[in-house]
Amino acid sequence: MEPVLKRGYSSWDRDVLPEDEYALRVETVRGRLREQGLAALVVVNYSLLGVMVDYADMAYLSGLQSGGALLIPRDGEAVYVGFGGGRELAFMRTLTWLDRVMSGGGPKAFEVVREQLRARGIASGTIAIAGAADLPASAAARVQQALADYTLQPFDAELRALRAVKRPREILTMRLTLGVVEDAVHAGLAKFVGGGDNAAAMLEAERVARARKARDVRVLVNMGGPELRPFEGRLDGRHSPVRLWVAAQYQGYWAEAAAMAPISQPTAAHKAVAAMLGVARAGATTGEVAAAAVVELSPAEGQAALEYGLGGTIGLAHDEGVRIRLGGTERLVAGSVLALRAHVAAGPAPSIDAAVATVGPSGAQRLQSLRIAG
């Protein structure tokens, strides 16, 4: 039993991400397995004390954001094996296209995966595995023991490459999530302009995000000092201008937004984000994008922005691994999505701004938000 609700709205919106979307993704993965002579893929999504380490690969192929193991054979029926008991299986079946959703009985889950492999005629050989690198030692040992008859080939890089290029329905989902966070930021600022303090603005932003069907919400605001802080249960008074940042997740996909009130444009943060949008394009390095932001700022402002981070790739994970940083050599990929941000806490006029944009061959294009029906 848990004393708090860890997650908000949890449902599968089939109008946004229909079953055939997952079928196309799985068939693409199966094509890669055939090319590499691999008999199956096992995706492990480990849950530690109820906190998910990383659900992105699991959600990409199954829609589930739960701890467990997903088996996708090169040919044949896929199956999800949960780490827990069976009481949640009925609900979980409403969240996925998979016909086979079963309990693994805790520590024996990987033995169940082995039996499912054998039931599909895969008794030995080389199989792909993703997520194993993030397992704690005890869980990794259980995987090795249960799958000792197989050669395990890491498949994390292949899945990351597939996930990096967002499909049209993924972009649609992220536009809907962007609508959630924009509404949340606007509601928080309105609460402040109406006389509320900074904590009230933060709480109103989270309330609106959850009312708009966000499953997970993260909110930061200035509480009297230059830094941004989460809600800590105390009232710190009213500090103007209020700087508010919100990130949220809907249908597994993240977006973020930030703004301040009152505001006189263009602020240092606006200039930094605009500069990054002007440089971000397919083939550009993360270091080039970061440098464009820093050029627009004074040394103190630039250092403050770098301390908070300038953003990076976003999607099924809030941080998909490619970060905008000075000296970065990673090259942006066409079709990926960036969350760019600048929080300039130094100087006489602190400011904040953010943008979510798709990366194209000739530049970055801001996503246009949509609103969730109902």
N, C-alpha and C positions, 0 to 999 in steps of 0.2 A: 504494500500500500504506500502511496506517495502523498505527502501533505500539500503539494501544490500541483497545479496544472502546468506541465512543462511545454506543451504545444497547444497551438490554437486550432483553427479550422483545418480539418483533415478530410479530404474527399477527392475523388477522381472526377475531374470535369472532362467528360468524353467529347464535348463539343470543341474543346481547345486541343486536347491531346487524345485523339481517338485511337482505337486499338490498332488500326493499320499503321499508325505512326511507329508503334513499337515493333510491329512486324517488319517494317522496312529497316529499322535499326538492327534487329536481330539477324536479318538476312545478310546485311552488310558484314556483320561480325562473322557469320558462318562462312561467307566468301573468303575472309582473311584466314580463317581456320583451314579451309581447303587449300589455299595457296601455300600455307606453311606446313601442310601435312599433319595438322593437329586434330585429335579426335574429339575434343570438347574444350569448353571454357568453364572454369569455376571462378565466380566472383565472390569474394569474402568481404562482408561488411560487418566490422566488429563493433559491438556496443559495450562500453566500459561504464559500469555503474549507471546504466540508463542514458549515458551521454554518447551520442553517435560520433565516432571518430571521423568517418567520411562516408557519406551515402551516395556520392555522385555517380559512380559506376553502376551501382545497384539500381538506382532510380532511372538511369539512362536506359537500361534494358528491361526493367520490370515495372517501373513506376513506384516501387516500394521504397520507403525511407525507414527501413527497419534492419536491425541486426540479423544476420543470417548468411546463408550461402545460396547462390544461384548457379544452377547447372544448366548450361546450354550445350547440348551435344551438336556435333557437326550435322548430324541427321537424327531426327527424332524429337520427342516431346521434351520441352524444358521443364524444370521443376525448381521451386524455391523451398529450402529447408530452413526453418526458423531455429533459433538457439533456445527459445523458451518453451513453455508448455503449450497446450492446445487451445486455451480459452480465448485467445485473440484471433485465431485463424479465420473465423467466420467474418469478422470485420475486415481483416487483411485481404480476404478474397474480393471485397468490393473495391479495392484500391489497385488492382492489377489485372492485366489481360491473361495471366497464367491460369491454366486449368488445374495445375497441380501445385498446391500450397500445403505444406505439411510440417509437422513439428519434428525437430531433431532430438528432443529430450535433453537439452543442455549439452554437457560434455560429449555426448555421443553423436552430435550433429554431423561431424565429418565422417563418422562411420556410416551414417545414413546416406551421405553423399556418395561414398564408395559403393554402397549397395545399389544406388540409383544408376551409377555408372555401369556396373555389371549388368543390371537389368536391361540396359540399352546396348549390350554386347561389347562394352568397352572394359575389358578385364586387365589390360596393360597398355603400354605404349606411352607416347608423349601427349600430355594435355596442357592447355594454357591455364594460367592462374593469375588473378588480379586481386590486389588488396592484401596479399600475404606479407608484403614488406612492412606493413603498419601493425602487424599483430604483436601482442606481447609474447614473451618467450613461452609461456605455458600453452597459449593457443597455437602458436607456431609449431610446437612439439606435437600437439594433437593432430594437426594437419599432416605433418610429415609421417607420423605413425599410421594414420588412417589411409593415406595415399602412398604408402611405401612401394606399392606395385607399379607406380607410374613415375615417369620423368616429368617434373613440373617445369614448365617454361614460362617465365614472367611475360605478362601481356598488358601490363599497366601502360606502357608507352603507346601501344596501339590504341587503347581505349581513350587515352588523353588526346591523341591526335584526332580521333573521330569526334570527340566531344567538343574540341576547340572550335570547329567550324559549325556554327549554329544553323540548324535546319529551319525552314520557314515557320513551322509550328512552334519551334522553340522561341523564335523572335516574337511571334504573336504572344506567347505566354509571358515573356519578359516585358513586353509593352503593357500587358495587364498588371504585372507586378509594379511597374513604374507608376502606373496610375494610383496604385495603393499608397506608395511612399510619397508621391506628390500630394495626394489628399491629406495624408498624415502631417506632412510638414506645414501645409497651408493651415490646417486646423490648429496646430500648435502655435503658429505665429498669430493667428486670429485670437486665440485665448490670451496671449501676451498683450497684444494691442488693445484688447478689451479690458485690461487691468490686471490680469493674472500675473503671477510671478513665474520665474523660469521653470521651477518644478512643475507648476500647473501646466505650462506649455508642453513639457515633456510627457506628462501623463496623458494629456489630451491627444498628443500625437500617437502614442501607443494605443489608446482606446480606439481611435479612428482606424488605425491600421488593422487591428484585430476585428473591428466591425466590418471592414472591407474584405475579410476572409484571409488575412495573412496567417500562415501557420507558425512562423517564427518572426520576431520583431526585435530589432536592436535600436536604441535611441540614445543619443548623447546631446548634452547641452552645456553651455557655460553657466557655472554656479557662483559667479563672483570673481573668480580668478581668470587667467588667460586660457586655461586648459578646458577641454570638454570632458564631462563626467557623466556616468550613468546615474540613475535614480538611487539614492542612498538612504531614503526614508526620512530625510529631514528637510525642513523648509529654510532655504538660504536667502530668501528675499527676492527682490526684483532688481535685475541687473540689465541695463540697456547699453548697447543693443543685444538682443538675444540671438544666439547662434545655435541653430538646431540641425542635427543630422539624423536621418532615419534610414535604416536598411531593413528590408522585409523579404519574405519568401512566400510565393504562391505557386502551388502545383510543383514544388521542388525548385523553382527558379527564383533567383535573387535579383534585386535592383536596389538602388539607393538614390537619395536626393538630399539636398541641403540648402538652407536659405537663412536669412537673418532679417530682423526688423528692429527699428527702422533702418532704412538702407538708402544710400546715395550712390548711384552707379556712375562709372564702373569702379568697383572695389579692386584691391590687389588680388583677391581670390578669383574674381571674375576674369581678370586679365590673364592669370596663370592658367586657368582652365581653358580659356579661349585659345591660348598659345599652344597648349597640348593638343587640342582638337585640330589645330591648323597643321601640325606636324605628323600626327598619328596616321599612318597609312601602311598598307601591306609592304613588308620588307624593311620598314623603319625599325631601328633598335629602340629598346626601352630607354637606353641612355639618352638618345636624341630627343625623345619625348620629354623626359625629365628636365633636360637642359633647357628646353624651350620655356618651361614653366619658371625655372630659376632665373632666367635672363630678365623676366618681367618684374622681379622682386628685388628689394634691397637685400644685402647679405643677411641681415637679421631676419627679415621676412622669409627669405629662402630657406634658412636653417630651420625656422619654425615649421614651415610647410613640409620639409623633408622629414622632420621628426614624427609627424602624424602620418606620413605616407601620401603618395600622389595617386594611388590606385593601382589597378591592374585588370587582368581578365576576370570575368564574372560569368556565372551561368548556374549550373546545378550546385556549385560551391560558391560561396561569397568571394573566396580567393581561389582562383583556379590555377595559380602557380606562376603566372607570368606577371611580374611586378614592375611598375614604372619606377626606376631608380637611376640615380646618377652612375654612369659607368656601365650600365646594364648592356649586355651584348645579345640578349634574346631578341629575335626579330618577330614583329607582329605578323599574324597570319590573316589573310583575307577571309572574311566571314566570321571572325571571332568578335566578341563584344567586350568593350572596356568600360569599367567604372572609373572615371577620372574625378579627382577631388583635390581641393586646396583649402586647408585651414591655416590661415595666416594669423597666428596668435600674438605675434610681436608687432611693435610699432604703435603709433598713436591711434590707429583705426583698425582694430582686428576685424577680420572678415572671413567668410566661408562660402564656398560654391562647389557644385558637383554636376557631373553630366554622365549619362550612359549612352554609349555610341557604338555603332557597328564599324568595323574596320574594312575599308575597301581599297582597291588598287590605287585610287587617286586621292584618298583622304578618309576621314572619319565622318560619319553621319549620325547626328543625334537621333536616338530613338524617340518616336512620338508616342506618348502614353495613350492607353485605352482604359475604359472603365469596365469592371466586371458586371455582367448582367445579373439582376436579381439582388 
